[in-house]
Amino acid sequence: MDHSSNTYRNNPLVSIVIPAYKAEKYIEYALESVRYQTYLNWELIVVEDGWRDQTEEIVNEFSKSVPSNKILFIRHTLNRGLGATRNTAIKSASGTYIALLDHDDVWKSDHLQKSILSLENNQVDLTYSNVILIDEKGSECGNLKPTQEEIVNFPASLYNRNYIVPSSTVFKKGSLERIGLFVENLRYHGCEDYACWIKMIRSGSQFLYLDNSSCFYRQHQEQLTFNMDKMLESVINVLQENKDWQIISKNVRSKRLFKIYYNLAKLSWKKNKGKSIKLYMHAWMIYPFDFFYHARKLALLF
């Protein structure tokens, strides 16, 4: 793909979407990774969700350093959640493609180039890749990628685990518009992306896995994923919404829901034993197939 100054703007425009909330600590690293993309035809839209810190000033300074690219900063007066924040940006996007980048994540310099080339050459709707895990200081501490079995069994394997990290994705704007953008209902808070991937697939969108690592996913205490009980409740809502997905067997659906309810029961045990027991009994009703299996699980719980 030619990126010389005279020809790169013939390449499709990519709208980079960064949702921001208490973002001032890390967003500069995300912006710098945008600056050094080898794919040059991009615009950037940052939406701050009901918060005010130094994020706007950081974005404005970044904008001055990239005068050839459009930079748009928007602020929600009230906190509306991740789905609504991404949607605000996407509604203002001019690009053929959308690239998601969370404010605390970072791209390698060839992330957009590889993704767009793959989208164009394979005529698919969305690409995603592996991610490298980093800690608060930016040191590598692991990776997240689908197993070979999950790749072979895609998309059914997505029902058992969401291994598609938003910051690793680039997709056609029209494919997302076809499903009505990201869900904004806070019942799915923290799992808006999970709900979106399944809905896109069920609407006919084609996904392509890129077996490379062009994205760094930062793990830190402020992340929503550390509030595990709320996250599990959101996962349950996504799975319940898709319990009629015919490519998923009833046994797989039941076992997956059982595991989520069981993990939620374990998290609730110290705080509310009555709630924990009710959650486990609900799990048992969903997956009542093996008495000894449940006996072992109950022994672990109690």
C-alpha positions in Angstrom: 0.0 0.0 0.0 1.5 3.3 -1.1 1.7 5.9 1.6 3.7 8.6 -0.1 2.5 12.2 0.4 1.0 12.4 -3.1 -1.0 9.2 -3.1 -2.0 8.1 0.4 -5.2 10.1 0.5 -6.5 7.9 -2.3 -6.7 5.2 0.4 -10.0 5.0 2.4 -10.4 7.3 5.4 -10.3 5.6 8.8 -12.1 7.2 11.7 -10.2 6.4 15.0 -12.6 6.4 18.0 -11.3 7.0 21.5 -13.8 6.9 24.4 -12.3 8.8 27.4 -13.2 8.7 31.1 -10.6 9.7 33.6 -8.2 9.4 30.7 -5.5 12.0 31.4 -3.0 9.4 32.9 -2.7 7.3 29.8 -4.3 8.9 26.8 -1.1 10.6 25.6 0.4 7.2 25.0 -2.6 6.2 22.9 -2.3 9.4 20.9 1.4 9.0 20.3 0.7 5.5 18.9 -1.8 7.1 16.5 0.8 9.7 15.4 3.3 7.0 14.3 0.9 5.0 12.2 2.3 4.1 8.8 -1.3 4.4 7.4 -1.7 8.2 7.1 -5.3 8.8 6.0 -7.1 8.9 9.3 -9.2 11.2 11.5 -9.5 11.1 15.2 -12.6 11.5 17.4 -12.2 11.6 21.2 -15.4 11.6 23.3 -15.0 12.4 27.0 -17.9 10.8 28.9 -19.2 13.1 31.7 -15.8 13.9 33.1 -13.4 16.8 33.0 -9.7 16.6 33.6 -6.7 17.4 31.4 -7.8 15.1 28.6 -9.1 18.0 26.4 -5.9 19.9 26.7 -3.8 16.9 25.9 -5.9 16.2 22.8 -5.7 19.9 21.7 -1.9 19.8 22.0 -1.8 16.6 20.0 -4.0 18.2 17.3 -1.5 21.0 16.8 1.2 18.4 16.0 -0.8 16.7 13.3 -2.2 19.5 11.2 -2.9 17.3 8.2 -5.4 15.2 10.1 -8.8 16.1 11.4 -9.1 15.9 15.3 -12.5 16.2 16.9 -13.0 16.4 20.7 -16.6 16.0 22.1 -17.7 15.9 25.8 -20.8 14.4 27.2 -22.2 16.6 29.9 -23.4 13.6 31.8 -21.9 10.1 32.0 -23.7 7.9 29.5 -21.6 4.8 29.4 -19.2 3.2 26.9 -21.7 2.2 24.3 -23.2 5.7 24.0 -19.7 7.3 24.1 -18.5 5.2 21.1 -21.8 5.9 19.3 -21.4 9.6 19.7 -18.0 9.4 18.0 -19.2 7.0 15.2 -22.1 9.3 14.4 -19.6 12.1 13.8 -17.2 9.9 11.8 -16.6 10.5 8.1 -14.5 7.4 7.5 -15.3 4.3 5.5 -13.7 2.3 8.4 -13.8 2.6 12.2 -10.8 1.8 14.3 -11.5 1.5 18.0 -8.7 2.5 20.5 -9.4 2.7 24.2 -7.7 5.6 25.9 -5.4 3.3 27.9 -4.3 1.1 25.0 -1.6 1.5 22.4 -1.0 0.4 18.8 2.1 -0.7 17.0 2.9 1.6 14.1 1.6 -0.8 11.4 -1.7 -1.6 13.1 -3.9 0.4 10.7 -2.0 -0.5 7.6 -2.2 -4.2 8.2 -5.9 -4.0 9.2 -7.0 -1.9 6.2 -5.0 -4.0 3.7 -6.6 -7.2 5.1 -10.1 -5.6 5.0 -9.6 -4.5 1.4 -8.0 -7.6 0.0 -10.3 -10.1 1.7 -13.6 -8.1 1.4 -14.6 -8.7 5.0 -16.4 -6.5 7.5 -14.1 -6.7 10.5 -10.5 -7.7 11.4 -9.1 -8.4 14.8 -5.8 -9.6 16.1 -3.9 -10.8 19.1 -3.1 -8.3 21.9 0.0 -8.0 24.1 -0.9 -7.3 27.8 1.0 -4.5 29.5 0.8 -3.3 33.1 0.4 0.3 34.4 4.0 1.1 33.6 3.8 -0.3 30.1 5.8 -3.5 30.8 4.7 -6.6 28.9 3.0 -9.1 31.1 1.3 -11.7 28.8 -0.9 -11.9 25.8 -4.5 -12.5 24.8 -5.4 -14.5 21.7 -7.8 -17.1 20.5 -6.8 -20.8 20.7 -6.5 -22.9 17.6 -9.7 -24.6 18.6 -11.5 -21.3 19.0 -10.3 -20.2 15.5 -11.5 -23.4 13.9 -14.9 -23.2 15.7 -15.4 -19.5 15.0 -18.0 -17.9 15.4 -19.6 -20.5 17.8 -16.5 -20.3 20.0 -17.2 -16.7 20.7 -20.2 -17.7 22.8 -17.9 -19.4 25.3 -15.3 -16.5 25.5 -15.0 -13.0 24.2 -11.4 -13.0 22.8 -11.9 -10.0 20.5 -10.4 -6.9 22.2 -11.9 -3.7 20.9 -8.6 -1.9 20.4 -7.5 -4.7 18.0 -10.5 -4.2 15.7 -11.0 -2.2 12.5 -14.4 -2.6 10.7 -16.6 -1.1 8.1 -18.8 1.7 9.4 -21.7 0.4 7.4 -21.6 -3.0 9.0 -22.0 -1.4 12.4 -24.7 0.9 11.3 -26.6 -2.1 10.0 -27.1 -3.4 13.5 -27.9 0.0 15.0 -24.4 0.8 16.5 -23.3 -0.3 20.0 -25.9 -1.1 22.6 -26.4 1.8 25.0 -28.4 0.0 27.7 -26.4 -0.1 30.9 -27.5 -3.7 31.5 -24.6 -4.5 29.1 -22.1 -2.1 30.7 -18.6 -3.4 30.1 -19.8 -6.0 27.5 -21.0 -3.6 24.8 -18.3 -4.9 22.5 -19.2 -8.5 23.2 -22.9 -7.8 22.4 -21.8 -6.0 19.3 -19.6 -8.8 17.9 -22.3 -11.4 18.2 -25.0 -9.1 16.7 -22.7 -8.2 13.8 -22.0 -11.9 13.1 -25.7 -12.8 13.4 -26.5 -10.1 10.9 -24.1 -11.6 8.3 -20.9 -9.7 8.9 -17.7 -11.5 8.0 -14.8 -11.4 10.6 -11.1 -12.1 9.8 -8.6 -13.1 12.4 -5.1 -11.7 11.9 -2.5 -13.8 13.5 -0.3 -11.0 14.7 0.0 -8.7 17.7 -0.4 -5.1 16.7 -2.1 -3.8 19.9 -1.1 -3.4 23.5 -3.9 -3.8 26.1 -3.2 -2.1 29.4 -4.3 -3.7 32.6 -4.8 -1.4 35.7 -7.0 -1.1 38.7 -9.3 1.6 37.3 -10.6 -0.8 34.6 -14.2 -1.9 34.6 -13.0 -5.5 34.2 -11.8 -5.4 37.8 -15.5 -5.0 38.9 -16.0 -8.7 38.2 -19.5 -9.2 39.6 -20.9 -6.4 37.5 -19.1 -7.7 34.5 -20.5 -11.2 34.9 -24.0 -9.8 35.2 -23.5 -8.1 31.9 -22.1 -11.3 30.3 -25.2 -13.1 31.5 -27.4 -10.5 29.8 -25.5 -10.9 26.5 -25.8 -14.7 26.6 -29.5 -14.6 27.5 -30.1 -12.3 24.6 -28.5 -14.8 22.3 -29.9 -18.0 23.7 -31.7 -18.6 20.4 -28.5 -18.6 18.4 -29.0 -21.8 16.5 -25.3 -22.6 15.8 -24.8 -23.0 19.6 -26.1 -26.3 21.0 -28.4 -26.3 24.0 -25.9 -28.1 26.1 -23.1 -25.5 25.3 -25.5 -22.6 26.1 -26.6 -24.2 29.4 -23.0 -25.0 30.5 -21.7 -21.6 29.7 -24.5 -19.9 31.6 -24.0 -22.2 34.5 -20.3 -21.3 34.8 -21.1 -17.6 34.8 -23.8 -18.0 37.5 -21.5 -20.2 39.5 -18.6 -17.7 39.4 -21.0 -14.9 40.3 -22.2 -17.1 43.3 -18.6 -17.5 44.4 -18.0 -13.7 44.2 -21.1 -13.1 46.3 -20.4 -15.7 49.0 -18.5 -13.4 51.4 -20.8 -10.4 51.0 -24.2 -12.1 50.8 -24.5 -15.9 51.4 -28.2 -15.9 50.8 -27.8 -14.3 47.3 -24.9 -16.7 46.6 -27.1 -19.7 47.3 -29.9 -18.4 45.2 -27.5 -17.8 42.3 -26.2 -21.3 42.6 -29.7 -22.8 42.6 -30.5 -20.8 39.5 -27.4 -22.2 37.9 -28.4 -25.7 38.9 -31.8 -25.2 37.2 -30.0 -24.1 34.0 -27.7 -27.0 33.9 -29.2 -29.9 36.0 -27.6 -32.7 34.0 -25.0 -34.2 36.4 -25.7 -34.6 40.2 -22.0 -35.4 41.0 -20.8 -32.4 39.0 -23.0 -30.2 41.1 -22.0 -31.9 44.3 -18.3 -31.1 43.6 -19.2 -27.5 42.7 -21.2 -27.0 45.9 -18.4 -28.5 47.9 -16.0 -25.9 46.4 -18.5 -23.1 47.0 -19.2 -23.9 50.6 
